[in-house]
Amino acid sequence: MRHDPLWVNQAIRKIEADFQRSADTHLIKLDIPAIEGIDLYLKDESTHPTGSLKHRLARSLFLYSLCNGWIGEHTTIIESSSGSTAVSEAYFARLLGLPFIAVVPRRTARKKIEQIEFYGGQAHFVDEPCQIYDESRRLAEKLNGHYMDQFTYAERATDWRGNNNIANSIFEQMQLEAHPIPTWIVMSAGTGGTSATIGRYIRYQMHGTQLCVVDPEHSVFHDYYLTRDPALKGERGSRIEGIGRPRVEPSFIPDVVDEMRTIPDAASIATVHWLEKLLGRKAGASTGTNLYGVLQLASDMKARGEQGSIVTLLCDSGERYLDTYFDTDWVATNIGDIQPYLDQLAAFEQTGQLS
Ligand SMILES: Cc1ncc(COP(=O)(O)O)c(C=O)c1O
């Protein structure tokens, strides 16, 4: 169906004007004297208007869909999401005056549902995380709407060559640092779109940086990286919101990844609690997964007597998860004992070794 080109032009202009009014996100340097000569950085994606790295993806998916002729003045937008992408897409749908429905697992953080609704979106619940895809497709057909399908299109909607993508921004912000070309960039995967963008950009710019993707428990990405079996299925959803999937998502591109590591969920949660003391701010659990992977790599570098820099992402704020990852009872019931990892992190601060 051909949509009114005037409306499409105006919609693209509104998104570009919104971008023009936006600032880039900060690159925060962590201060850990025990690993002197190994500099760690967090790209703080929580400061986007909709609070997570998914603001970038939502902008890209809307532009991609508009330019493909998939969205018009009367299109209902539907998305399958664990929450963050839906919050950001609800923001852009409202900017364009379009109805938005997010198909989300029932146990998605309440704060995220409130934010989807704050931006005028509607949450449509399914019991199991694996049901989000079929239900989104069914709704899109029924309502004659457009299913954004982040898990398929994330990797191709972003311009990985440059043009203000996250990788480009990281390398520009690193320019005046002691080790401007990171030894490692560490990222977790939800759609896999961010790791695909970073991995491709590193190759295109011919940098020596290695990309490490960290995966939580109950995710199939790491097994897929090792076996390349696209039919792998997980028994249950990830406990780390936003990352780790029970099926191999089309947007996850394994061949741009240099190394994968599985991070225990208790380590991810312990790491965000440890980071809060260092930073004075709470981060979401996927940031804990990222940072624990960074600390493992830094510890290995120190043991080998190497110097350099490692960059990762602060994906979203922990304020979204006060009743889960920052609630002691919830953590004890749903994750287990995180004390051994808190002890390990306290020792790391003294020795620079994570053992
Ligand atoms: C909080 C959070 N962290 C990390 C990610 C992973 O990003 P990507 O989808 O680009 O792999 C997501 C994706 O939804 C997320 O919501």
The ligand as an ORCA input file, in Angstrom:
! r2SCAN-3c Opt
* xyz 0 1
  C      18.407     -2.989     29.104
  C      18.960     -3.586     27.838
  N      20.256     -3.925     27.782
  C      20.789     -4.470     26.656
  C      20.028     -4.743     25.527
  C      20.656     -5.412     24.325
  O      20.739     -4.624     23.178
  P      20.573     -5.223     21.707
  O      19.090     -5.470     21.486
  O      21.103     -4.196     20.783
  O      21.307     -6.514     21.608
  C      18.661     -4.419     25.584
  C      17.787     -4.723     24.436
  O      16.581     -4.760     24.542
  C      18.116     -3.833     26.750
  O      16.813     -3.507     26.822
*
